[in-house]
Amino acid sequence: MKKQRKAVSLISGGLDSMLATKAIQEQGIHVEGINFFTGFCVEGHTHSIRKDKREKPVRNNSLWVADQLGIKLHIIDIVEEYKDVVINPQHGYGANLNPCLDCKIFMVDKAKQWMEENNFDFIITGEVIGQRPKSQRKETMPIISKESGADDRLVRPLCGKNLPATLPEKEGWIVREQLFDFSGRSRKPQMALANKWGIEEYAQPAGGCCFLTDPNYSDKLKDLWANRGEKYYELDDIMLLKTGRHLRPKDNFKMIIAREEGETRYMEGYRKQFMWIKTVSHAGPMTLLDGENLSEADIELAARITGRFSRGRNEEKIIVAVGNKSKEFTEMEIKPMQIEDIQPTWYL
């Protein structure tokens, strides 16, 4: 009897990986999905926190895609291992702090290890030549295959006809003629293929969930590194960079100010890790202070800025609570800062 061949597919939750997986399933291959949790691709994180975003469905798109395709999905935490990719990318960053080429090499390498440990035969990705300027170019495709160690066991079904034949094609496990020749940044071919296969719902075709491609997020991460004196982060750091308004009114501390009720509740979970400020006399946001050796003048400045974003912004005086990494806090009376006194350069 012919041996049942097995492939592991990198499932991002987007349309491309969904179609690539479907294309190989159509050829009778047993496929299971793999999704790597880096901490930077946090689907639904903002929507699940912010009360004003909850009209949108909150879901893990990778799990949803796997369910639609009827495949098993393995979610693997690589937060610690991935730090070196972000901090020291051998192939450099993209337009922001996105180490896209190093990221793809790293993930394909991890998928190769999983493939070997679980006796699978080859790897699937949803890459398309010319779709992304850093990692999905014809000249970078061989780099990913070689440096990951996957070599010709890496199959890219959506653009496979534009690339040299892989081992699964040479061995007759899959048929090259049933692969595709997509290229460029247009998603119309993918959307047409989805329509052909009756796939009506999928994540935003041109989307992506990696915060490192976001210039605003990258600027906040650069600020974090610059003011800590080293390129280092913990998971809480990168989660908080996506939460609240970030202001640096002085070099020695940064403020994270909740934008609405949901963020306030979320940030209250960090009271034991940061000095914090919360308005008492009027409804207002939770503020976390990230810094060391704050003076009384620093705390008063932060309290006045916090007051500006409260319901008491137009009052002559309001009361705020100031806590220092514990349940204990003190109250102080302050005059909310006027909007014209908040410098644009403070915003990160």
Summary of the structure (lengths in Angstrom):
residues: 348
radius of gyration: 24.2
end to end distance: 62.3
largest distance: 84.3
contacts: 1093
relative contact order: 0.11
helix: 39%
strand: 18%
